Amino acid sequence: MKRDCPICRKPTDSEADADFPFCSERCRVQDLGNWSSEKYRVSEPAFDEEALEALDPDRSPTQDQLRKFDERKN
């Protein structure tokens, strides 16, 4: 698979580059640093809670469970 390095945009190849999708260890470490310094952020939830409830309604909390949770918070 061929892609451009997400840091420096140099062409990379999954068969030739051990640090794929990065072109080098330097770019891989720079990307990790960007995540750890919160330069990158996930701006939306990774999943839709309503969609999960629709798939498995037994996993969603009951009204009684929600009421008990609210009582404990107060």
mmCIF file of the N, C-alpha and C atoms, coordinates in Angstrom:
data_MODEL
# 
_entry.id   MODEL 
# 
loop_
_atom_site.group_PDB 
_atom_site.id 
_atom_site.type_symbol 
_atom_site.label_atom_id 
_atom_site.label_alt_id 
_atom_site.label_comp_id 
_atom_site.label_asym_id 
_atom_site.label_entity_id 
_atom_site.label_seq_id 
_atom_site.pdbx_PDB_ins_code 
_atom_site.Cartn_x 
_atom_site.Cartn_y 
_atom_site.Cartn_z 
_atom_site.occupancy 
_atom_site.B_iso_or_equiv 
_atom_site.pdbx_formal_charge 
_atom_site.auth_seq_id 
_atom_site.auth_comp_id 
_atom_site.auth_asym_id 
_atom_site.auth_atom_id 
_atom_site.pdbx_PDB_model_num 
ATOM 1   N N  . MET A 1 1  ? 0.842   -1.167 0.000  1.00 0.00 ? 1  MET A N  1 
ATOM 2   C CA . MET A 1 1  ? 0.000   0.000  0.000  1.00 0.00 ? 1  MET A CA 1 
ATOM 3   C C  . MET A 1 1  ? 0.895   1.241  0.000  1.00 0.00 ? 1  MET A C  1 
ATOM 4   N N  . LYS A 1 2  ? 0.544   2.200  -0.799 1.00 0.00 ? 2  LYS A N  1 
ATOM 5   C CA . LYS A 1 2  ? 1.325   3.434  -0.882 1.00 0.00 ? 2  LYS A CA 1 
ATOM 6   C C  . LYS A 1 2  ? 0.479   4.597  -0.385 1.00 0.00 ? 2  LYS A C  1 
ATOM 7   N N  . ARG A 1 3  ? 1.098   5.417  0.461  1.00 0.00 ? 3  ARG A N  1 
ATOM 8   C CA . ARG A 1 3  ? 0.451   6.608  1.015  1.00 0.00 ? 3  ARG A CA 1 
ATOM 9   C C  . ARG A 1 3  ? 1.502   7.672  1.228  1.00 0.00 ? 3  ARG A C  1 
ATOM 10  N N  . ASP A 1 4  ? 1.054   8.877  1.511  1.00 0.00 ? 4  ASP A N  1 
ATOM 11  C CA . ASP A 1 4  ? 1.963   9.953  1.893  1.00 0.00 ? 4  ASP A CA 1 
ATOM 12  C C  . ASP A 1 4  ? 2.076   9.965  3.419  1.00 0.00 ? 4  ASP A C  1 
ATOM 13  N N  . CYS A 1 5  ? 3.256   10.229 3.919  1.00 0.00 ? 5  CYS A N  1 
ATOM 14  C CA . CYS A 1 5  ? 3.486   10.330 5.353  1.00 0.00 ? 5  CYS A CA 1 
ATOM 15  C C  . CYS A 1 5  ? 2.579   11.433 5.913  1.00 0.00 ? 5  CYS A C  1 
ATOM 16  N N  . PRO A 1 6  ? 1.835   11.156 6.975  1.00 0.00 ? 6  PRO A N  1 
ATOM 17  C CA . PRO A 1 6  ? 0.931   12.177 7.511  1.00 0.00 ? 6  PRO A CA 1 
ATOM 18  C C  . PRO A 1 6  ? 1.646   13.387 8.110  1.00 0.00 ? 6  PRO A C  1 
ATOM 19  N N  . ILE A 1 7  ? 2.936   13.283 8.379  1.00 0.00 ? 7  ILE A N  1 
ATOM 20  C CA . ILE A 1 7  ? 3.676   14.409 8.964  1.00 0.00 ? 7  ILE A CA 1 
ATOM 21  C C  . ILE A 1 7  ? 4.367   15.244 7.891  1.00 0.00 ? 7  ILE A C  1 
ATOM 22  N N  . CYS A 1 8  ? 5.200   14.614 7.061  1.00 0.00 ? 8  CYS A N  1 
ATOM 23  C CA . CYS A 1 8  ? 6.000   15.390 6.101  1.00 0.00 ? 8  CYS A CA 1 
ATOM 24  C C  . CYS A 1 8  ? 5.521   15.235 4.652  1.00 0.00 ? 8  CYS A C  1 
ATOM 25  N N  . ARG A 1 9  ? 4.565   14.375 4.430  1.00 0.00 ? 9  ARG A N  1 
ATOM 26  C CA . ARG A 1 9  ? 3.958   14.142 3.100  1.00 0.00 ? 9  ARG A CA 1 
ATOM 27  C C  . ARG A 1 9  ? 4.877   13.436 2.111  1.00 0.00 ? 9  ARG A C  1 
ATOM 28  N N  . LYS A 1 10 ? 5.971   12.875 2.567  1.00 0.00 ? 10 LYS A N  1 
ATOM 29  C CA . LYS A 1 10 ? 6.856   12.102 1.690  1.00 0.00 ? 10 LYS A CA 1 
ATOM 30  C C  . LYS A 1 10 ? 6.149   10.788 1.338  1.00 0.00 ? 10 LYS A C  1 
ATOM 31  N N  . PRO A 1 11 ? 6.245   10.322 0.093  1.00 0.00 ? 11 PRO A N  1 
ATOM 32  C CA . PRO A 1 11 ? 5.604   9.044  -0.272 1.00 0.00 ? 11 PRO A CA 1 
ATOM 33  C C  . PRO A 1 11 ? 6.180   7.880  0.530  1.00 0.00 ? 11 PRO A C  1 
ATOM 34  N N  . THR A 1 12 ? 5.304   7.001  1.006  1.00 0.00 ? 12 THR A N  1 
ATOM 35  C CA . THR A 1 12 ? 5.732   5.812  1.750  1.00 0.00 ? 12 THR A CA 1 
ATOM 36  C C  . THR A 1 12 ? 5.087   4.577  1.152  1.00 0.00 ? 12 THR A C  1 
ATOM 37  N N  . ASP A 1 13 ? 5.659   3.435  1.462  1.00 0.00 ? 13 ASP A N  1 
ATOM 38  C CA . ASP A 1 13 ? 5.161   2.156  0.944  1.00 0.00 ? 13 ASP A CA 1 
ATOM 39  C C  . ASP A 1 13 ? 5.138   1.154  2.096  1.00 0.00 ? 13 ASP A C  1 
ATOM 40  N N  . SER A 1 14 ? 4.019   0.492  2.300  1.00 0.00 ? 14 SER A N  1 
ATOM 41  C CA . SER A 1 14 ? 3.891   -0.436 3.423  1.00 0.00 ? 14 SER A CA 1 
ATOM 42  C C  . SER A 1 14 ? 4.861   -1.612 3.316  1.00 0.00 ? 14 SER A C  1 
ATOM 43  N N  . GLU A 1 15 ? 5.268   -1.954 2.116  1.00 0.00 ? 15 GLU A N  1 
ATOM 44  C CA . GLU A 1 15 ? 6.188   -3.077 1.944  1.00 0.00 ? 15 GLU A CA 1 
ATOM 45  C C  . GLU A 1 15 ? 7.642   -2.666 2.176  1.00 0.00 ? 15 GLU A C  1 
ATOM 46  N N  . ALA A 1 16 ? 7.955   -1.403 1.990  1.00 0.00 ? 16 ALA A N  1 
ATOM 47  C CA . ALA A 1 16 ? 9.347   -0.958 2.087  1.00 0.00 ? 16 ALA A CA 1 
ATOM 48  C C  . ALA A 1 16 ? 9.666   -0.207 3.373  1.00 0.00 ? 16 ALA A C  1 
ATOM 49  N N  . ASP A 1 17 ? 8.690   0.466  3.952  1.00 0.00 ? 17 ASP A N  1 
ATOM 50  C CA . ASP A 1 17 ? 8.931   1.312  5.118  1.00 0.00 ? 17 ASP A CA 1 
ATOM 51  C C  . ASP A 1 17 ? 8.454   0.626  6.400  1.00 0.00 ? 17 ASP A C  1 
ATOM 52  N N  . ALA A 1 18 ? 9.396   0.374  7.309  1.00 0.00 ? 18 ALA A N  1 
ATOM 53  C CA . ALA A 1 18 ? 9.064   -0.294 8.571  1.00 0.00 ? 18 ALA A CA 1 
ATOM 54  C C  . ALA A 1 18 ? 8.172   0.572  9.457  1.00 0.00 ? 18 ALA A C  1 
ATOM 55  N N  . ASP A 1 19 ? 8.218   1.887  9.292  1.00 0.00 ? 19 ASP A N  1 
ATOM 56  C CA . ASP A 1 19 ? 7.423   2.800  10.115 1.00 0.00 ? 19 ASP A CA 1 
ATOM 57  C C  . ASP A 1 19 ? 6.116   3.224  9.440  1.00 0.00 ? 19 ASP A C  1 
ATOM 58  N N  . PHE A 1 20 ? 5.711   2.515  8.408  1.00 0.00 ? 20 PHE A N  1 
ATOM 59  C CA . PHE A 1 20 ? 4.490   2.839  7.676  1.00 0.00 ? 20 PHE A CA 1 
ATOM 60  C C  . PHE A 1 20 ? 3.325   3.018  8.642  1.00 0.00 ? 20 PHE A C  1 
ATOM 61  N N  . PRO A 1 21 ? 2.493   4.038  8.473  1.00 0.00 ? 21 PRO A N  1 
ATOM 62  C CA . PRO A 1 21 ? 2.339   4.946  7.347  1.00 0.00 ? 21 PRO A CA 1 
ATOM 63  C C  . PRO A 1 21 ? 3.292   6.136  7.382  1.00 0.00 ? 21 PRO A C  1 
ATOM 64  N N  . PHE A 1 22 ? 4.184   6.157  8.362  1.00 0.00 ? 22 PHE A N  1 
ATOM 65  C CA . PHE A 1 22 ? 5.166   7.235  8.440  1.00 0.00 ? 22 PHE A CA 1 
ATOM 66  C C  . PHE A 1 22 ? 6.391   6.855  7.616  1.00 0.00 ? 22 PHE A C  1 
ATOM 67  N N  . CYS A 1 23 ? 7.133   7.858  7.197  1.00 0.00 ? 23 CYS A N  1 
ATOM 68  C CA . CYS A 1 23 ? 8.325   7.590  6.386  1.00 0.00 ? 23 CYS A CA 1 
ATOM 69  C C  . CYS A 1 23 ? 9.534   7.241  7.241  1.00 0.00 ? 23 CYS A C  1 
ATOM 70  N N  . SER A 1 24 ? 9.500   7.622  8.523  1.00 0.00 ? 24 SER A N  1 
ATOM 71  C CA . SER A 1 24 ? 10.661  7.404  9.384  1.00 0.00 ? 24 SER A CA 1 
ATOM 72  C C  . SER A 1 24 ? 10.228  7.365  10.842 1.00 0.00 ? 24 SER A C  1 
ATOM 73  N N  . GLU A 1 25 ? 11.151  6.937  11.686 1.00 0.00 ? 25 GLU A N  1 
ATOM 74  C CA . GLU A 1 25 ? 10.882  6.936  13.124 1.00 0.00 ? 25 GLU A CA 1 
ATOM 75  C C  . GLU A 1 25 ? 10.670  8.360  13.623 1.00 0.00 ? 25 GLU A C  1 
ATOM 76  N N  . ARG A 1 26 ? 11.401  9.310  13.057 1.00 0.00 ? 26 ARG A N  1 
ATOM 77  C CA . ARG A 1 26 ? 11.263  10.713 13.452 1.00 0.00 ? 26 ARG A CA 1 
ATOM 78  C C  . ARG A 1 26 ? 9.821   11.201 13.275 1.00 0.00 ? 26 ARG A C  1 
ATOM 79  N N  . CYS A 1 27 ? 9.230   10.918 12.110 1.00 0.00 ? 27 CYS A N  1 
ATOM 80  C CA . CYS A 1 27 ? 7.851   11.349 11.867 1.00 0.00 ? 27 CYS A CA 1 
ATOM 81  C C  . CYS A 1 27 ? 6.866   10.593 12.770 1.00 0.00 ? 27 CYS A C  1 
ATOM 82  N N  . ARG A 1 28 ? 7.131   9.311  13.015 1.00 0.00 ? 28 ARG A N  1 
ATOM 83  C CA . ARG A 1 28 ? 6.273   8.515  13.900 1.00 0.00 ? 28 ARG A CA 1 
ATOM 84  C C  . ARG A 1 28 ? 6.283   9.099  15.311 1.00 0.00 ? 28 ARG A C  1 
ATOM 85  N N  . VAL A 1 29 ? 7.463   9.446  15.818 1.00 0.00 ? 29 VAL A N  1 
ATOM 86  C CA . VAL A 1 29 ? 7.591   10.011 17.161 1.00 0.00 ? 29 VAL A CA 1 
ATOM 87  C C  . VAL A 1 29 ? 6.970   11.408 17.216 1.00 0.00 ? 29 VAL A C  1 
ATOM 88  N N  . GLN A 1 30 ? 7.119   12.181 16.156 1.00 0.00 ? 30 GLN A N  1 
ATOM 89  C CA . GLN A 1 30 ? 6.510   13.517 16.126 1.00 0.00 ? 30 GLN A CA 1 
ATOM 90  C C  . GLN A 1 30 ? 4.987   13.405 16.192 1.00 0.00 ? 30 GLN A C  1 
ATOM 91  N N  . ASP A 1 31 ? 4.423   12.436 15.490 1.00 0.00 ? 31 ASP A N  1 
ATOM 92  C CA . ASP A 1 31 ? 2.975   12.230 15.529 1.00 0.00 ? 31 ASP A CA 1 
ATOM 93  C C  . ASP A 1 31 ? 2.524   11.845 16.936 1.00 0.00 ? 31 ASP A C  1 
ATOM 94  N N  . LEU A 1 32 ? 3.264   10.950 17.584 1.00 0.00 ? 32 LEU A N  1 
ATOM 95  C CA . LEU A 1 32 ? 2.945   10.566 18.955 1.00 0.00 ? 32 LEU A CA 1 
ATOM 96  C C  . LEU A 1 32 ? 2.998   11.774 19.887 1.00 0.00 ? 32 LEU A C  1 
ATOM 97  N N  . GLY A 1 33 ? 4.001   12.622 19.701 1.00 0.00 ? 33 GLY A N  1 
ATOM 98  C CA . GLY A 1 33 ? 4.109   13.843 20.494 1.00 0.00 ? 33 GLY A CA 1 
ATOM 99  C C  . GLY A 1 33 ? 2.932   14.780 20.274 1.00 0.00 ? 33 GLY A C  1 
ATOM 100 N N  . ASN A 1 34 ? 2.453   14.856 19.041 1.00 0.00 ? 34 ASN A N  1 
ATOM 101 C CA . ASN A 1 34 ? 1.284   15.696 18.756 1.00 0.00 ? 34 ASN A CA 1 
ATOM 102 C C  . ASN A 1 34 ? 0.053   15.195 19.508 1.00 0.00 ? 34 ASN A C  1 
ATOM 103 N N  . TRP A 1 35 ? -0.124  13.888 19.578 1.00 0.00 ? 35 TRP A N  1 
ATOM 104 C CA . TRP A 1 35 ? -1.256  13.328 20.334 1.00 0.00 ? 35 TRP A CA 1 
ATOM 105 C C  . TRP A 1 35 ? -1.080  13.593 21.824 1.00 0.00 ? 35 TRP A C  1 
ATOM 106 N N  . SER A 1 36 ? 0.115   13.363 22.348 1.00 0.00 ? 36 SER A N  1 
ATOM 107 C CA . SER A 1 36 ? 0.317   13.507 23.792 1.00 0.00 ? 36 SER A CA 1 
ATOM 108 C C  . SER A 1 36 ? 0.252   14.958 24.253 1.00 0.00 ? 36 SER A C  1 
ATOM 109 N N  . SER A 1 37 ? 0.568   15.900 23.376 1.00 0.00 ? 37 SER A N  1 
ATOM 110 C CA . SER A 1 37 ? 0.461   17.313 23.747 1.00 0.00 ? 37 SER A CA 1 
ATOM 111 C C  . SER A 1 37 ? -0.920  17.873 23.413 1.00 0.00 ? 37 SER A C  1 
ATOM 112 N N  . GLU A 1 38 ? -1.825  17.000 23.000 1.00 0.00 ? 38 GLU A N  1 
ATOM 113 C CA . GLU A 1 38 ? -3.209  17.340 22.661 1.00 0.00 ? 38 GLU A CA 1 
ATOM 114 C C  . GLU A 1 38 ? -3.320  18.309 21.490 1.00 0.00 ? 38 GLU A C  1 
ATOM 115 N N  . LYS A 1 39 ? -2.337  18.265 20.594 1.00 0.00 ? 39 LYS A N  1 
ATOM 116 C CA . LYS A 1 39 ? -2.450  19.043 19.364 1.00 0.00 ? 39 LYS A CA 1 
ATOM 117 C C  . LYS A 1 39 ? -3.560  18.443 18.496 1.00 0.00 ? 39 LYS A C  1 
ATOM 118 N N  . TYR A 1 40 ? -3.695  17.117 18.571 1.00 0.00 ? 40 TYR A N  1 
ATOM 119 C CA . TYR A 1 40 ? -4.787  16.416 17.882 1.00 0.00 ? 40 TYR A CA 1 
ATOM 120 C C  . TYR A 1 40 ? -5.863  16.124 18.916 1.00 0.00 ? 40 TYR A C  1 
ATOM 121 N N  . ARG A 1 41 ? -7.115  16.175 18.474 1.00 0.00 ? 41 ARG A N  1 
ATOM 122 C CA . ARG A 1 41 ? -8.229  15.870 19.369 1.00 0.00 ? 41 ARG A CA 1 
ATOM 123 C C  . ARG A 1 41 ? -9.315  15.154 18.589 1.00 0.00 ? 41 ARG A C  1 
ATOM 124 N N  . VAL A 1 42 ? -10.007 14.271 19.266 1.00 0.00 ? 42 VAL A N  1 
ATOM 125 C CA . VAL A 1 42 ? -11.194 13.650 18.701 1.00 0.00 ? 42 VAL A CA 1 
ATOM 126 C C  . VAL A 1 42 ? -12.347 14.555 19.108 1.00 0.00 ? 42 VAL A C  1 
ATOM 127 N N  . SER A 1 43 ? -12.964 15.221 18.151 1.00 0.00 ? 43 SER A N  1 
ATOM 128 C CA . SER A 1 43 ? -13.947 16.250 18.473 1.00 0.00 ? 43 SER A CA 1 
ATOM 129 C C  . SER A 1 43 ? -15.358 15.719 18.686 1.00 0.00 ? 43 SER A C  1 
ATOM 130 N N  . GLU A 1 44 ? -15.625 14.502 18.278 1.00 0.00 ? 44 GLU A N  1 
ATOM 131 C CA . GLU A 1 44 ? -16.953 13.923 18.433 1.00 0.00 ? 44 GLU A CA 1 
ATOM 132 C C  . GLU A 1 44 ? -16.823 12.568 19.119 1.00 0.00 ? 44 GLU A C  1 
ATOM 133 N N  . PRO A 1 45 ? -17.909 12.113 19.745 1.00 0.00 ? 45 PRO A N  1 
ATOM 134 C CA . PRO A 1 45 ? -17.851 10.778 20.344 1.00 0.00 ? 45 PRO A CA 1 
ATOM 135 C C  . PRO A 1 45 ? -17.481 9.727  19.300 1.00 0.00 ? 45 PRO A C  1 
ATOM 136 N N  . ALA A 1 46 ? -16.786 8.714  19.741 1.00 0.00 ? 46 ALA A N  1 
ATOM 137 C CA . ALA A 1 46 ? -16.355 7.654  18.826 1.00 0.00 ? 46 ALA A CA 1 
ATOM 138 C C  . ALA A 1 46 ? -17.519 6.793  18.359 1.00 0.00 ? 46 ALA A C  1 
ATOM 139 N N  . PHE A 1 47 ? -18.633 6.833  19.094 1.00 0.00 ? 47 PHE A N  1 
ATOM 140 C CA . PHE A 1 47 ? -19.794 6.038  18.707 1.00 0.00 ? 47 PHE A CA 1 
ATOM 141 C C  . PHE A 1 47 ? -21.054 6.789  19.088 1.00 0.00 ? 47 PHE A C  1 
ATOM 142 N N  . ASP A 1 48 ? -22.148 6.423  18.473 1.00 0.00 ? 48 ASP A N  1 
ATOM 143 C CA . ASP A 1 48 ? -23.440 7.040  18.724 1.00 0.00 ? 48 ASP A CA 1 
ATOM 144 C C  . ASP A 1 48 ? -24.164 6.203  19.776 1.00 0.00 ? 48 ASP A C  1 
ATOM 145 N N  . GLU A 1 49 ? -24.386 6.761  20.967 1.00 0.00 ? 49 GLU A N  1 
ATOM 146 C CA . GLU A 1 49 ? -25.001 6.007  22.052 1.00 0.00 ? 49 GLU A CA 1 
ATOM 147 C C  . GLU A 1 49 ? -26.411 5.546  21.695 1.00 0.00 ? 49 GLU A C  1 
ATOM 148 N N  . GLU A 1 50 ? -27.175 6.365  20.982 1.00 0.00 ? 50 GLU A N  1 
ATOM 149 C CA . GLU A 1 50 ? -28.523 5.957  20.593 1.00 0.00 ? 50 GLU A CA 1 
ATOM 150 C C  . GLU A 1 50 ? -28.487 4.754  19.661 1.00 0.00 ? 50 GLU A C  1 
ATOM 151 N N  . ALA A 1 51 ? -27.516 4.723  18.767 1.00 0.00 ? 51 ALA A N  1 
ATOM 152 C CA . ALA A 1 51 ? -27.395 3.581  17.863 1.00 0.00 ? 51 ALA A CA 1 
ATOM 153 C C  . ALA A 1 51 ? -27.047 2.318  18.637 1.00 0.00 ? 51 ALA A C  1 
ATOM 154 N N  . LEU A 1 52 ? -26.198 2.441  19.652 1.00 0.00 ? 52 LEU A N  1 
ATOM 155 C CA . LEU A 1 52 ? -25.865 1.280  20.479 1.00 0.00 ? 52 LEU A CA 1 
ATOM 156 C C  . LEU A 1 52 ? -27.084 0.766  21.231 1.00 0.00 ? 52 LEU A C  1 
ATOM 157 N N  . GLU A 1 53 ? -27.883 1.670  21.766 1.00 0.00 ? 53 GLU A N  1 
ATOM 158 C CA . GLU A 1 53 ? -29.094 1.261  22.472 1.00 0.00 ? 53 GLU A CA 1 
ATOM 159 C C  . GLU A 1 53 ? -30.066 0.563  21.535 1.00 0.00 ? 53 GLU A C  1 
ATOM 160 N N  . ALA A 1 54 ? -30.146 1.038  20.303 1.00 0.00 ? 54 ALA A N  1 
ATOM 161 C CA . ALA A 1 54 ? -31.043 0.409  19.326 1.00 0.00 ? 54 ALA A CA 1 
ATOM 162 C C  . ALA A 1 54 ? -30.576 -1.006 18.996 1.00 0.00 ? 54 ALA A C  1 
ATOM 163 N N  . LEU A 1 55 ? -29.274 -1.230 18.998 1.00 0.00 ? 55 LEU A N  1 
ATOM 164 C CA . LEU A 1 55 ? -28.748 -2.563 18.720 1.00 0.00 ? 55 LEU A CA 1 
ATOM 165 C C  . LEU A 1 55 ? -28.991 -3.521 19.879 1.00 0.00 ? 55 LEU A C  1 
ATOM 166 N N  . ASP A 1 56 ? -28.846 -3.034 21.112 1.00 0.00 ? 56 ASP A N  1 
ATOM 167 C CA . ASP A 1 56 ? -28.981 -3.889 22.293 1.00 0.00 ? 56 ASP A CA 1 
ATOM 168 C C  . ASP A 1 56 ? -29.704 -3.117 23.390 1.00 0.00 ? 56 ASP A C  1 
ATOM 169 N N  . PRO A 1 57 ? -31.036 -3.060 23.330 1.00 0.00 ? 57 PRO A N  1 
ATOM 170 C CA . PRO A 1 57 ? -31.783 -2.275 24.314 1.00 0.00 ? 57 PRO A CA 1 
ATOM 171 C C  . PRO A 1 57 ? -31.627 -2.792 25.744 1.00 0.00 ? 57 PRO A C  1 
ATOM 172 N N  . ASP A 1 58 ? -31.230 -4.041 25.919 1.00 0.00 ? 58 ASP A N  1 
ATOM 173 C CA . ASP A 1 58 ? -31.039 -4.589 27.265 1.00 0.00 ? 58 ASP A CA 1 
ATOM 174 C C  . ASP A 1 58 ? -29.856 -3.947 27.970 1.00 0.00 ? 58 ASP A C  1 
ATOM 175 N N  . ARG A 1 59 ? -28.946 -3.348 27.233 1.00 0.00 ? 59 ARG A N  1 
ATOM 176 C CA . ARG A 1 59 ? -27.758 -2.734 27.838 1.00 0.00 ? 59 ARG A CA 1 
ATOM 177 C C  . ARG A 1 59 ? -28.016 -1.298 28.281 1.00 0.00 ? 59 ARG A C  1 
ATOM 178 N N  . SER A 1 60 ? -29.097 -0.685 27.811 1.00 0.00 ? 60 SER A N  1 
ATOM 179 C CA . SER A 1 60 ? -29.367 0.692  28.208 1.00 0.00 ? 60 SER A CA 1 
ATOM 180 C C  . SER A 1 60 ? -29.953 0.697  29.626 1.00 0.00 ? 60 SER A C  1 
ATOM 181 N N  . PRO A 1 61 ? -29.655 1.726  30.414 1.00 0.00 ? 61 PRO A N  1 
ATOM 182 C CA . PRO A 1 61 ? -30.142 1.762  31.797 1.00 0.00 ? 61 PRO A CA 1 
ATOM 183 C C  . PRO A 1 61 ? -31.652 1.959  31.847 1.00 0.00 ? 61 PRO A C  1 
ATOM 184 N N  . THR A 1 62 ? -32.265 1.355  32.851 1.00 0.00 ? 62 THR A N  1 
ATOM 185 C CA . THR A 1 62 ? -33.707 1.536  33.049 1.00 0.00 ? 62 THR A CA 1 
ATOM 186 C C  . THR A 1 62 ? -33.938 2.881  33.718 1.00 0.00 ? 62 THR A C  1 
ATOM 187 N N  . GLN A 1 63 ? -35.181 3.332  33.715 1.00 0.00 ? 63 GLN A N  1 
ATOM 188 C CA . GLN A 1 63 ? -35.516 4.597  34.377 1.00 0.00 ? 63 GLN A CA 1 
ATOM 189 C C  . GLN A 1 63 ? -35.215 4.512  35.868 1.00 0.00 ? 63 GLN A C  1 
ATOM 190 N N  . ASP A 1 64 ? -35.464 3.338  36.464 1.00 0.00 ? 64 ASP A N  1 
ATOM 191 C CA . ASP A 1 64 ? -35.179 3.157  37.879 1.00 0.00 ? 64 ASP A CA 1 
ATOM 192 C C  . ASP A 1 64 ? -33.682 3.277  38.158 1.00 0.00 ? 64 ASP A C  1 
ATOM 193 N N  . GLN A 1 65 ? -32.836 2.703  37.304 1.00 0.00 ? 65 GLN A N  1 
ATOM 194 C CA . GLN A 1 65 ? -31.390 2.809  37.471 1.00 0.00 ? 65 GLN A CA 1 
ATOM 195 C C  . GLN A 1 65 ? -30.932 4.257  37.339 1.00 0.00 ? 65 GLN A C  1 
ATOM 196 N N  . LEU A 1 66 ? -31.499 4.984  36.387 1.00 0.00 ? 66 LEU A N  1 
ATOM 197 C CA . LEU A 1 66 ? -31.136 6.393  36.212 1.00 0.00 ? 66 LEU A CA 1 
ATOM 198 C C  . LEU A 1 66 ? -31.544 7.222  37.431 1.00 0.00 ? 66 LEU A C  1 
ATOM 199 N N  . ARG A 1 67 ? -32.746 6.943  37.987 1.00 0.00 ? 67 ARG A N  1 
ATOM 200 C CA . ARG A 1 67 ? -33.210 7.670  39.165 1.00 0.00 ? 67 ARG A CA 1 
ATOM 201 C C  . ARG A 1 67 ? -32.278 7.411  40.343 1.00 0.00 ? 67 ARG A C  1 
ATOM 202 N N  . LYS A 1 68 ? -31.884 6.143  40.559 1.00 0.00 ? 68 LYS A N  1 
ATOM 203 C CA . LYS A 1 68 ? -30.977 5.811  41.661 1.00 0.00 ? 68 LYS A CA 1 
ATOM 204 C C  . LYS A 1 68 ? -29.619 6.489  41.478 1.00 0.00 ? 68 LYS A C  1 
ATOM 205 N N  . PHE A 1 69 ? -29.145 6.551  40.246 1.00 0.00 ? 69 PHE A N  1 
ATOM 206 C CA . PHE A 1 69 ? -27.875 7.223  39.972 1.00 0.00 ? 69 PHE A CA 1 
ATOM 207 C C  . PHE A 1 69 ? -27.981 8.709  40.322 1.00 0.00 ? 69 PHE A C  1 
ATOM 208 N N  . ASP A 1 70 ? -29.080 9.344  39.905 1.00 0.00 ? 70 ASP A N  1 
ATOM 209 C CA . ASP A 1 70 ? -29.272 10.759 40.214 1.00 0.00 ? 70 ASP A CA 1 
ATOM 210 C C  . ASP A 1 70 ? -29.345 11.000 41.710 1.00 0.00 ? 70 ASP A C  1 
ATOM 211 N N  . GLU A 1 71 ? -29.981 10.089 42.449 1.00 0.00 ? 71 GLU A N  1 
ATOM 212 C CA . GLU A 1 71 ? -30.097 10.239 43.899 1.00 0.00 ? 71 GLU A CA 1 
ATOM 213 C C  . GLU A 1 71 ? -28.727 10.163 44.557 1.00 0.00 ? 71 GLU A C  1 
ATOM 214 N N  . ARG A 1 72 ? -27.854 9.286  44.068 1.00 0.00 ? 72 ARG A N  1 
ATOM 215 C CA . ARG A 1 72 ? -26.527 9.153  44.645 1.00 0.00 ? 72 ARG A CA 1 
ATOM 216 C C  . ARG A 1 72 ? -25.680 10.390 44.387 1.00 0.00 ? 72 ARG A C  1 
ATOM 217 N N  . LYS A 1 73 ? -25.892 11.043 43.227 1.00 0.00 ? 73 LYS A N  1 
ATOM 218 C CA . LYS A 1 73 ? -25.120 12.248 42.914 1.00 0.00 ? 73 LYS A CA 1 
ATOM 219 C C  . LYS A 1 73 ? -25.462 13.392 43.853 1.00 0.00 ? 73 LYS A C  1 
ATOM 220 N N  . ASN A 1 74 ? -26.710 13.452 44.290 1.00 0.00 ? 74 ASN A N  1 
ATOM 221 C CA . ASN A 1 74 ? -27.153 14.572 45.145 1.00 0.00 ? 74 ASN A CA 1 
ATOM 222 C C  . ASN A 1 74 ? -26.920 14.285 46.561 1.00 0.00 ? 74 ASN A C  1 
# 
